Amino acid sequence: MNTKRKEHPHKSTTNREAFFHIRDENDCMFATVFFREEQKTDGTKQWEASASLCHENDQFSREVGRNVARRKYFQGDRVDAVLDGAVPTYEDAEIVLYAHYVDLGTVH
C-alpha cells in the first residue's frame, strides 16, 4: 500500500502540482490557486492553473480551498500559467488570481 498517498490524498503521484493560499486583507479576499504541470501534444510541458475564492461571508479553509480549486481544474475551469521559472511561485499565483479570476468576479 502506498502510505504517502494515504497521508496526502489531494496530491498527484504522476504530475507535479502546487497549491498556494492567498490572503489579501485589503480586499477581504481569501483564495487558493492550484497549479498542475501538463504534457502537451508536442511533448513540451506547461503549467496550468485554477483558483477558488472564498466568499466574504464564509470562513476560509485551506482544505476546502484545495479541494474546490483542484475540482474546478479537472472540470475544465483552468487557464494557462506563464511562469518565469521552472516551478510556480506565490507571485505567479497572485498573477493568475488577479488576472483571470478576481477581475471576472467569479466567486465559488
Secondary structure, 3 states (H helix, E strand, C coil): CCHHHHHCCCCCCCCCEEEEEEEECCCCEEEEEEEEEEECCCCCEEEEEEEEEECCCCCCCHHHHHHHHHHHHHCCCCEECCCCCCCCCHHHHHHHHHHHHHCCCCCC
